Amino acid sequence: MDGLPQTFRLETAAFGAAPRLAGLGFGMQRTLRNAISCVGVGLHSGRKVSLSLRPAPADTGIVVRRTDLGIDIPARWDNVVDTRLCTVLGLPGQPAHRVGTVEHVLAALAGCGVHNAVLEVDAPEMPILDGSAAAFVFLIDCAGIVEQDQPLRAIEVLRPVRVSQGDAYAELRPGVHGFDIAGSIAFEAEAIGRQALTLRLSETSFRTDLARARTFALAAEIDSLRAAGLARGGSLDNAVVVDGAQVLNPAGLRMQDEFVRHKLLDVVGDLSLAGAPLRARLLAHRPGHALNNRLLHALFADAANWRFAPQPEPLASWHAGLPAAAAPV
């Protein structure tokens, strides 16, 4: 890979006027109006999975509840225990207490501006559904969203924070209007190649630009993934499969640059583990779950990197779960 596409202008990308960002870092906290459930299969386990999305009180955040084990796992960056091909949440020192493939449902909640919810699941993995966040958005819309009586705090990035691995990198910079994303990918497979996308995250842009983009895999890697105990529930119904210049799915792609859009969907889900919406600009090339989580570790490693954006009333409960070194300034 020899750098970014020529059209990927990190320093000069124009995001235009700020859209309405209610629910994504401004205004009041929100939760679901009603509980709603679905059944699917786990992408990697191949197991049948039942998932329920339930309302939660203000200041709860997102909590994953393993109903089969009777445990709760707060959806936070410091509870990520694995990042191989998906993001896995778990409890420290308890390897059986974990839930994988959380990124798509977390992205849907963050993209729709739901800040407090309990996700009840009866298996070690979320259902993959169609491989995108669209089905989760549909569930959220069916359940409805209500405002709560506590203000929402955004995490404001104060200075650049960067992590890298080889030619892949992710960098957060101070932002003004909300969460701006400029991302690119580069794959040798001709069907993917190089793709780039710049957007300002809002409820509208998430639904329009990211939610329908599906996870993808290279045909040549599927046998080795399954031999490693992964992708056992994968199929052309829940993933885009690429073989060189060919997309093997009979209906083709949902959009020409579906691959980079899905990578940014993953970014939204992974970075929602910060515990509050980000007010920042993200610049990323070849982002992945491991890099996304490392970026949050780097952000919260130094209190000088961030603060809660000023609000008329303090919201101390957002501090729960953050390391002492990351106390707001």
N, C-alpha and C positions, 0 to 999 in steps of 0.2 A: 504494500500500500504506500503510495507516495504523496500523501497529504489529503487535504480536503477538496471537495468539488469547487470549481471556480466560482460558482454562484453562492457559496456558503460564506457570507461576509459577517464574521463575528463582531467586528468592531463597529460596523456601520449599519447593522440591520435596523430597519425602521419599523417600529411597532405601531405607529399611529397614535390616535387619541385613546385615552383609557376607556374601556368599556365598563358597563355595570358589573361590579365584582361582588355583589351581595353573596354571602356564604363562602367566599374564597379569601377571607382575610379582613373583612370589614363587617360592621354591624353586629348582630347578635348570633349566638350559637344556635345550631339547629339539630333536630333529631327526626326520626321517622314518626309519622302520625300513627301508623299501625304496624303490627308484625306481619311478615310475609315469608313464605317458605318455597323451596324448590328442591328437586332431586336431580342428580347428575352423576357423572363418573369422575374420578380423579385422573388427571392427565398422566401422572407418573405411576401411581399405584394401580390404576385400572379398577379400583373398588367403587361400588355404589356409595354415594355420599348424599346425606340429607343436610340441607343448610337452611337456617332460619335467621332472618334479619329482624332485630327487635329494637324498639325505642329504648333510650337510656337517659337518665337525668343529666342535667347540665354539669359540665366539668368531669364527666366520666371518660371522655375520649372514646376510642374504638377498642373494644375488648373482644377477644376470640375465646369462646367457651367450648371446650371439648366435653360434650354431654356424655360421651361414653366413658370418660375418665373422671368427670366431676372437677375439672380444673379450669381456671381462667388465666389467659395470657394477654396482658396488655399489648396492644399493637404499637410497639415503640422500637426505635432504631437499636437500642441496646438489648433487645430481646431477639435479635436476628441471630440464628445459630447455624444457618447454612445458606449458601447462595449458588449452589450448582443448578443451573438451568431454571431456577425459580427462587423465590424468597421464602424462607422457612422461619417461623417464629417458634420460640421454645422457652422453657424455664431453665436457668443455669443449673448444671449438675444433674439434670433429670432428662436423659436422652429420649425417653419414651413420651415425654410431655411436649409435643411439638405439633405444628400444623403447617403444611407446605402449600405452595402455589397461592399465596394470599394476595399477590400484587394486583390482580385484575379486579377483585371485589373492593380492595382498598382504593384503587384508582377511581372506580365508579362512585364510591362514597365521597372521596375528595373532590372529584370533578362535579358532582351534584351539590356540593356544599353541605354534606351531612357530617357533623363533628362528633356526635355522641351516638353510639349504637353498640349492641351486643350481637355478635355473630356466633350463633350456636351451630356447631358442626359435630357429626358423630363419627368422624374418621380422621386420619392423620393428614388429610389434604382437602382443600376446597374443591368443589366441582369445577370442571373446566368449561362446561356448557358449550358455547360455540367457539371458544378460544379467544374471544374478545371481551370487552366490558359491556357490550350492548345489552346482553340479557340481564346483567345486574342493574343497569340503568333502568330497564323496563320494570324490574321488581321494585326498585326505589320509587319510580313514578306511580306504580300501583299502590304502594304503601302510603305514599304522600309524605310531605316534609312540613314540619312545623317549627316556628321560631320559639326559642326558650328565653328565660328571663335573665340570662347572663351575657355580658358582652364577649365578643370573640377577640382574642389577641392574635395578631400575626407575628411571626418571627422575622425580624428585620436584619438582614445581613449587612454588617458594617464595613467589612473589608474583604478582599478576595481570598477565597479558600479553594485550593486545587489539589486533586489527587490524580495519579496517572499510573498506567501499567503499559509498558511498551509505547505504541503510538496512540493508545486509547487514553482519554482523559475526561475529567468532569470538573468544572469550576463554577463556584457560586460567586457572584459579584453583587455589590449593592444595587438595589433597584428602586424604582420610584412608585410605579402604579400597581404593582401586584407581583405576579410570577410570570416572567418572560422566559421563554425557552428557545434556544437555538441549538439544534442537534443534527448530527450527520452520522451515517454508517458507511462502511465499505466492505463488500464481500467479493470473493473471487467468482462466485456463481453468477453467471451472466444474467440470470433472471432477476437478481437483486442489484448487483453492481454498487454504484455510489448513489446515495440519496440524501437529501437534506431538507429540513423543515424548520421554519421559524414561526412562532406563534406566541400570543399572550394568553395565558390560561384564564378562561372564564367558564361559566357553566355552558354558555353557547358554544364556545370553541371546543370544549371537551366533547360535547355531544356531536358536533358537526365534524370535527377534524380527527379525533382520536378514538372515540368509544368503539367504533365498528371494526377497527384494525385487529386482525387475528395474529396469534402467535404463529411462528413458522419454524421449519426444520429443513435440514438438507437430507435428501433421500439417502445419500451415502453414509450418513451417520446413524440412521435409525437402528440398524442391527446392533451396533455397539452400544447404543443407549439402552436398548432392551436387555442386552447381556449384562449391563450394569444395574439393572433393576429400575430403569427409568423409561418414560414414554410408553408404558404398558397400556395406558388408556387412550393413546393418541390415535387419530384417524383423520381422514380427509374431511370429516364432519366438524372437527374442532381444531384443525391446524392447516396452515398453508405448507405444502411440501414442494420443495424445489429440487429439480435434477438438472444441473447445468443451466441451460437456457430455458428449460421448460418448467412451468407451474403445473403440477400433476392434478390439482383439483379440477374436476370437470367444469365448474362454473367460473374458473379463473379467479382473478383478484377483485376485491371490492373497490379498490382505487389503485392507480398505477404505482404510487409510492406507499403502499400498505405496510411495507417492511419498516421503514423509518417511523411511520406513524405508530406502529405497535411498540417499537423501542421507546418512544416518548410516552406512550400509555404506561409502560412499565416504570418509567422514570416518575410519573405522577404518583403511582401507587407506592413505589419504594420510598420516595421522599416525603410522602404523607406520614411516614413513621417518625418524622420530626416531632409530631404531637400537636402541631398547629400549622396553619397555612404559612407559606414562605412569602416574604416580600423581598424579591431578589431577581437577578438574571442568572440563568443557567446556560453555560456554554459547554457542550459535550460532543465528543467524537468517539464513536463506538462504545456508547455506554452499555453497562450490563448490571446485573443485580449486585455483584460483589463491589463494583466501582461505586454504584449508587450508595450502598451502605457505608463504604469507606468515606464517602464525602460527608455524610452526616456525622460520623465519628470525628472527622477533622474539624467540622464546623463547631461542634460542642466541646472540643478539646481545649479551647481557649475562650474565656469570657469576653475577650476583646473582639471576638469575631461577630458577635450578635447581641441583640437585645429584643425584648418584646416591644413592638411598636407602641408608642404612647397612646393611652386611652384615658378617659376621664376617671374611670374607676379601676383599681388594680384587680387582677384576676390571679391570685396567688396559686390557685389549684393547678394552673397550667405548669407550675414548676415541678409538680410531682413527677418523679421518675428521671429527672435530669440530674446529671452529676453535679457535685458541689462546685466544681470549677466552672460550670456553665451557668451559674446564677446570673440573672439579668442585670445589666448595668443601668 
